[in-house]
């Protein structure tokens, strides 16, 4: 045997065409634990059991080049142990000896088994598609996820047959775009034995040396449990657990979507309040009251069109949202609902006549913003109730001075922003376990010489509507950065300054660069600042919000998701944002002791946040009982009147910082 073959690390044998061994290299003797002298002159079949050996020898002797994977057994040399081997057999010259080389695949197959086991435990499978034959190869876990038997031939048609019918066109479209060079990445449903399973599929196109597509390789992940958990949390946050109707948050989001059509969008809003509900609670108890609410919901929902929304928005308050409905249509629906509630309901063996008062408001005449339209419908409902109930009322502009006040506020706010009449107050954030200071939130406050203190819930929405939120936000960020810099002169501060960012600011293309410039001009660094982004702002346009959040994080800002539970965030979308903290909305915090359902919501949100490695902050804590409950539920930090009200910068420094204002 030549020196080159003798030096090869793989087992190599020279054979006669009848299979008798001429010579073996040292690697062959070593692999099978024998000396080289024991091999020459003996038939190969006496030493190694190779399936279909005679056929392989005949094929090689006839000029063929044999390459295949075999399971090889030793005979008479060691115990019968099978080895997976890659076999290569060919003639060195016509009529000459045969060269047999063996590559041990034991380690590769062991690693494959480890991979298969890991995939099965993680619910991840892998696959590849030959783009010439359109045949697929799948790992066992991929077969299981798709519900396909491992002995089946899988082509594109067989794959699409297991995709949920409503998702087939979407999957086909993503696949075709992937063949043209786009990413193959999507979530879709498959049907397995009649059950719906959610999967996340990703793939990458492979090309040959000339750039032609040859195959697609990828992975598939079973995300059914993730989707179920996401839906459970969505139900907890956006649906009333008693009646299964949408709650106020969900109704507001629906109304926002409908009003996004602009001035031409006509939407009717009905606010319905039961007239005698308190009597049921007082006489028969809250269980009977709950049963009455369930029956009222079941009575009203079938009376609305399929595109309408019925929500439970309070104790005995319901809201109906009517798309493409003017005043006449809204009044007709109100009358229809009132007639239905004139019929008795069965409650504890006796008849109950629920009766109701309904307020009617219609966009755009009665308001173009969701909050405004809802408020006007509520005003009309209270007027109907004050008139004796059991009827409906329509909003009229002269009902109150609210509109006049709004106009006056808008005019004075513009002057206040331009002349610097607003101030920042600061509220501490504390560690719930130690009560140590772990952060500060800057909050805008406005005292008007004529109107007195104006609530942020009034002037912040006005600033957004009037295009003032940009200047107001820049001023707040710059002033907060200045105060942080001033406080840190005595030594570095171990926490960040939190500043709120509105949806309008986040939608501005140059916001990240401008925010960095404002902070640096104030003498601080983006690393000193924590920006609180509302859930609604991030859910409105996730792609835009994600891009902006990335730019802010790249600049050095820490990002917090604020008011969680008031918008509609997909968990899979949230995971795309580079967040450090999540703040639970105060509406859940302040009801956490009175309503067990809120504890379930907080526990679910905390579990999700911990899985994403986020710090959880509870805002609006007012009592020690709330703080203890929230800490037990897993919240890390707290903020609220229990620890301190928002206060001017110097007052905050004196109370919370050693050495005073600095």
Secondary structure, DSSP 8 states (H G I E B T S, - for coil): --HHHHT-SSEEEEE-TTSBEEEE-HHHHHHTTS-GGGTTTSBHHHHEE-TTHHHHHHHHHTT--EEEEEEEEE-SSS---EEEEEEEEEESSTTS-EEEEEEE-HHHHHHHHHHHHHHHHHTEEEEEEETTT-BEEE-HHHHHHHT--TTS--BHHHHHHTB-GGGHHHHHHHHHHHHTTS-EEEEEEEEETTEEEEEEEEEEEEE-TTS-EEEEEEEEEE-HHHHHHHHHHHHHHHB-TTT--B-HHHHHHHHHHHHTT-TT--EEEEEEEESSHHHHHHHH-HHHHHHHHHHHHHHHHTTS-TT-EEEE-SSSEEEEEEET--HHHHHHHHHHHHHHHTS-EEETTEEE---EEEEEEETTTT-SSHHHHHHHHHHHHHHHHHTTSSEEEE--GGG-SHHHHHHHHHHHHHHHHHHT--EEEEEEEEETTT--EEEEEEEEEEEETTTEEE-HHHHHHHHHHTT-HHHHHHHHHHHHHHHHHHHGGGS--SS-EEEEE-HHHHTSTTHHHHHHHHHHHTT--GGGEEEEEEHHHHHHTHHHHHHHHHHHHHHT-EEEEEEETSS---HHHHTTS--SEEEE-HHHHTTTTT-HHHHHHHHHHHHHHHHTT-EEEEE---SHHHHHHHHHTT--EEESTTT---EEHHHHHHHHSTTTT-
